[in-house]
Amino acid sequence: MKIVETYSHMNGGEYLSVRKPIIYTEIRDAIACIDSKSGKFRDTFRKFFDEKGWKVSCCFCYGGGGNLQKVAGLSLSEQRRFLERTGICNPIKSSMKIGLVKDRVAVETPLRKSLGIQNTLLKQLLFYSSDIIDVGVEILPMKTMEREVYNILRHGRNSPPVPLLVIGIVP
């Protein structure tokens, strides 16, 4: 696979290239080593990143009644208080996994499911607000990337409020 275009949201790309150049090189190398004819993109990404020491990470959050987006930027205790103030007596504590994390950088590769991309951006926000990551990376097929960058720009410069690097790839 090859990188066609990148979009740096809130200086996510600049952060990687200046402060985490080795991590950024690993991400670019992972994309370059993917054989587009194999059809096993996620497995190949996972194997490459596993060999480099990347790990799946988990974050806890409270959800209930479709309030996940409202509590995404709050700490765990603030989430519970917010939900209790809005009338949810027993908020449900749940966990979210994010693709891979290394040295406070998260990588998501939602290559198969275009509907899951908004969910991955929400995950990046939850991990950022929980002080688990400093920057998130989304690796997307080019057409999906164009749509997502449009959605990010449409919502404004500070939404989502997390530094991101969105990478568009093609075979």
Buried (B, 14 or more C-beta within 10 A) or exposed (E): BEBEEBBBBBBBBEBBBEBBEEBBEBBBEBBEEBEEEEEEBEEBBBEBBEEBEBEEBEBEBBBBEEBBEBBBBBEBEEBBBBBBEEEBEEBEEEEBEBBBBBEBBBBBBBBEEBEEBBBBBBBBBBBBBBEBBBBBBBBBBBEBBBBBBEEBEEEEEEBBEBBBBBBBBEE
